[in-house]
Structures are given as C-alpha cells and as structure tokens.
Amino acid sequence: MTTTLPTRPRASRIDPRLDLFEEIERLKRQMNAVVLAHYYQDPDIQDVADYIGDSLGLARQAAETEADVIVFAGVHFMAETAKILNPTKQVLLPDLAAGCSLADQCPADRFEAFRQQHPDHLAITYVNCTAAVKALSDIICTSSNAVAIVNQIPRDQPILFAPDRNLGRYVIAQTGREMLLWQGACIVHETFSEKKLIRLKVEHPGAAVIAHPECEPNLLNHADFIGSTTALLKYAQASDRQSFIVLTEAGIIHQMQKACPDKTFIPAPPEASCACNECPFMRLNTLEKLYLCMRDRTPEVDLDETLRLKALKPIERMLAMSPR
C-alpha cells in the first residue's frame, strides 16, 4: 500500500505578541491537562511537554495520568491508544493528519483477512497501527518490549507479527523464534543509506553506531547497539564513547544533546538529499498547533466504545507482560 506523505498547512493566525510557552503552561493549569510528547517531535514541543518518551513509556503515562485532558504531541495511533486507555478523558491531537506509514500499510480489512488465513497463529502487533487493527490482535508490543513479549509465548505457539517486517526480523534474530511477518516498513527507517553510513564511520572512527530495530537489516549489521528510542538515549548517557552516529528519526538527538551536552551526535543520512530522516507525520505538529488545540479544545480523538473495548484487551496484555 502506498503511503501519501502529508504537507504542513499553516496554522490559524495567532497574536504574535503571545509567548506560546507561557500560554501552553497557563492552559495546562486551567484545563488540568498533561502534554505527552514523542521523542520525534520538534524540539520546542519536547521542551513544553510534561513527559517525553517512546511508545511504551507514553502508553504507561497515558494509563496512569490523573489529568482531565491528555494533549498528545505525537501521531494519530498514539492518541488513539491514550483514548483506549482513558475513555472518560478528553484526548487532543494538534493535527489529525499526523498519521503513520506503518499504520497506513496495514489496513484493518487486509489484516483481518491475513489472520483468517492463519487461524492457529497468535497475532502480536506493533503499536504503530490503528485502533481497528489493535482490536483484531492478541497482544500489542513496542520496540522496547517486543523481544520480552515474544519470549513469554510458548515455543509451540505459531506467531504472526505485524506490521513492521524489520522489527519482526530483529525479534526473530533475538529470540530464535519463527514468525510470520506482515510486510510493512517505516518510511523513515528504511530510507537510511548504507553507503553514506560507511562514509560517516570512516570520517568518525571513534563514533558508536546506535540504531532503532525498525532499520533495514543491512544497516543494523553496522550497529554497536540496537534499541528503542529510550534505550538509545540511555545507552548514549551510559557509554564511555564521546560521539554517536544515530540511526533513527533525528528528533531524539534533541534529548541526547540535553542529557549529554559534552558528547557529539551525528544523524545518519538518508539515501536522498532531503530531510527524509525526519518523520513527515510527526513534524506536522507544531508549537502553534499545540497551543491552538488546547485553546480551542479541538481536534479531539474519539472512538466507538465497542471498538475501544476490543482494542483495550491486547494493550492491557502488553502492559501486564512488559518489564518495568
């Protein structure tokens, strides 16, 4: 399935005299709102967020928050997950067009047909999917916990894994399990150039290569460490190395630089001469749109209750099976 890349429409006019950081803080207090942001968001959004994390961390925060309003600075499936976990809370997303190439490549009707062709298989589905696909799954996982979850499944139980084939291949390599893979891939993580990576390694011989498991296998072969965005950040903080070539969406580098100001972080280049190592969906959200969605309390993410309850079960299984 072809993914249509989004464009960034201009936000509504905002009084230029406003300090948006102060206004967002004021609105948080007024609304009893929490702002959750993914590591791939613009630096300004990360700096105003109450919690920054990867998909697993964000899901846990969404499950545990006591706020009345959840403002999700991320993409649509993340806001849906927050709503699945918090049916009585208002969930806002700065831009409803902030989707996900993996979710686009796994429509619910095709996934349902795929499951029907393999009725004996347990469906473990990466969180980067729609609520409708979650509702058709047995267990949800993230890049942080996929290996741990698969290791808990009995060895004689056949598994199908969707939608990211690269994460699936990585899990197979780590667990030794055979899995039937859905053939989806992240448009950002499959765009990195091995040729350019090798050139960077020659230019920076002391740099550690750290990579997200959504990358293509030939890129992962060069990595000194492979892990989720949170794991990459923790590795950079703990490592004795002073420089790192980062094979994931470039937004994480903002947190790496804040945590390790004395270290150097080099974003891995894409094949093309473009900003393709930035997720075009994540970057639809801006500080201006974040302010507007809080001021106007829209756009709001809502779900049919029957669908929500079906999608809740595999997410709860994930949380119960995930190590802290």
N, C-alpha and C positions, 0 to 999 in steps of 0.2 A: 504494500500500500504506500502511495506517495504521500509524503508529509509536505504540506503547504507552509512555508515559512511566514511568520507574522511580520507586520510592519508596525512601527511605533507611532500611533496617531498622537496629535498634540492634545495635551490636557486642556481642560477648560481654563479660562482666564482666572488668574489668581492675583490678588493685590501684591505687587512686587515689594511692598514695604513689610510684608509679613516675614517673620522668622519661622520658617516651617518646622525647624527642630523644636522650638518653644511651643508652637501651636499644636504639634502632634503630642507633646508631653501634656499639654493642657487638656486635650481631647481624651487622652488615656485616663486622666483622673476623672473627668466629667462623665465618661461612659463606663468607667470601671472596665477598661479594655486592656488586653495584652497584645503586643505585636510580636508575632513569631516570624522569623526570617530564615531562609535557607542560606547556606554559605555562598551560593551562586548569585545572590542579589548584588545590586550596585552597592559600593561602599557606604554611601550616605544612608541607605536603608539599613544596612547592617549596624551602623552606628546609632540609629534611633531605636533599634529593636530591643525588646526585653529579653529575648532568648534567640540565639543563633545556633543552628545545628544542622545535622543531616536528617534524612527521612525518619530514622528510628528515634533520634532524640526529639524531633519535632512531634512525632506521634505521641511519645510519652508526655511531653509538655502539654499537648492538647488534651490528653486523657486526664491530667492531674490539675489543670488550671481551675482557679476559683473565680476567674474573671467572668463578667456577664457577656462580654463581646470579645471574640477572637478575630484579630486582623491578621490575615495570613499573607505575608510577603513571600510568595513562592509561586507555584504553578497550580493549576486547577485541581489535579488529583490530590494534592496536599490539603487544599482547603476542603475538598470532599471528605478526606479522612478525618479532619477535625470535626466536621459536621456529623459524620457517622458516630464519632465518639461523644459528641455533645449535642444531642437533638434539641435541647431546650435553649441553647445559646445561639446568639446571632453570630454568623461567620461571614466576614467580609473579605473580598479579594480585590486588590486595586485595579486589576484588569482581567475581565473574564476571558479574554483571548489568550491569556498566558496558559498555554497547553503543554503538551509533551510529545515528542516524536515517538517515544516508545508506546505511549497510550494510543496514539493515532494508528500505530501499526498493529494493534491488537483489538479490533472492534469486537464487541460482545457477541454478535451473531456468529462470527467466524470462530471465536474461541469456544463457544458452546458446541458448535459442530465438531471441532477438534476434540473436545472432551468426549463427545458421544462416540467418536471413532476409537477411543481408548478408555473404555469404561472401568477397566481394572486399575488405572493409574491414579495416584494421588496428585492433585494439582497444587503445586507450590508456585505462587505467583508473586513476582517482584512488585513492590508497592507502586511503581511507576505505571499505573493502569487506572482505568475508570472505575467508578463505584459498581457499575454493571458487571465488569469483569471480576472484581473482588467478590461480588455476590455469587459468582459461578466457581469460585476457588475453594480449596480446602484450608490452605494456610497461606498467609501473606508473609513476605520476607523483605528485608532490605539488604543492601550490600554489607551492612555491619553484622547481620546475624544469619545470612543465608547458609553459610557453612555449618554453623552451630545447629540450625534447624534441621538441615538435611541429615546431619549426624545422629539426630534423635529418631529418625524414621527407621523402622525395622528393615534389615537388609533385603528381605524377600519382597518388600513392597515396591512395585514399579512406580516411578515418579515421572510426571511431566512438568517441565519448568518453562514459565513464560514471563514476560515477553522478550527478555534480553538474552540473546544467544551467547554473548561474550561473558556476561556474569555467569550464565549457566555452565559454560566451558570451564571457567575458573573454579566453580564449585565442584565440578566433576574431577578436576585435577587435584583439588584439596581433599576430597572425601573418598575418591576411588569408586564412586557410585556411577552406575549407568543412569542417564536421564534422557528423556525425550525432550528436545528443545524446540520451542517456538522460535521462528527465525526473524526476530526483531533486533534492532540495534539503535543506540543513541546517536543522533546526527552529530553531536559534538565529539563524543569519544571515539567514533570511527573515522574522524577526519584528520587525526594527527599523522604526521609524516615520519616514517621510519628513517628515511634518508636525512631529513633535517634533524631528527633526534640524534643520529650518529654524529652529525657535524657538531651539534652542541656538546656532546660528550667529549669530542676531540678538543673543542675550544675551552671546556671546563672540566679538565681531567679529575679534579677532586670532588666534583659535584655528585651527590647521590641522586639517582633517578627514582622518583616516587610516583606511583600510578594507581588510578582507580580501576577496579576489575571490569568496568564496562569497556575498557580499551580493547582493541584488537589483540589477538594472541601474539603477533609478531612484535608489538610494542611492549607487551608485558614481559617478553623474554629479556628485555634490556633493564628491567626494573630491579632496584635494590630492595624495594619494599612495595607491597601491593596492599591497598586497604581502602575503606570508605573515606569520605572526606574528613570525618572526625578522626579516624585512625591516622590519616596522612598528617593532620595538624599535630597530633600527639607525638608522632614519630619525629617530626621536624623539631619539636621542642626538646625531646629527649636525646636526640642524636648529637654526637660529637662533631659531625660534619658541619661546615660553615656555609655550604652552598647546595642548592637542590634544584633539579630540573623537574618541574611539576606537570605530570600528565593527567590533568583533569580540567574542568572548567575554571577559567582564570579567576573567578570571584573569590575562591578560597585563599588566594595569595594575600588579600587584604588582612585576613585574620592571622595568617602566618607572619606577616610583617609586623603586626601589632604585638604578637606573642614573642617574636624573636627579632627585635629591631637590629641586632648585630649580625644577622645572617642574610644571605642572598637567595632570592627565589626567582627562578627563571621559568616563565611559562613556555611549555612545549609548543612549537609552531604547528599550524595545520598545513595540509598539503598545498592549499591555495594561498594566494597572497591576500588574506582577508582576516577579519576578526572572527573566524569560524570556531575558535576555541572559546568563544563566549556563547552561551545558550541564548538564541534569539527570543525564546519564550520567557525565560527568567528575566531578561532585560526589558521586557515590556513594562514591568513595574518600575515606577519612578517615585522619587520622594513627593513630587507634586500629586501624583495619582494616589499615593498612600494618604496624604493629607485630605484630598477630596473625598475618598471613600469613607474616611472617618467623619468628616464634616457632614456629608450627605447620607451616611449610613447605607451606602449602595456603591457598587454591586454586591448583592448578597448571594451566598451559595446555599441552596436548599435541596432537599432530597425527598423523594417519595418514601413514606415510612416503611412500606413492605420491602423495598429495595434496601433501605438503610439497615434494617434488621438482618437481612441476608448477608450484607457486606460486613456487618459488625462481627459475626462469628469468626471468620478467618483472621481478622485483625486481633481479636481477643486471644485466639490461639497463638498468634505470633508473639504478643506481649507476654503471655504466660511461658512461652518456650525460650524467650530471649534472656541471655545472661546480662546482669547489670554491669 
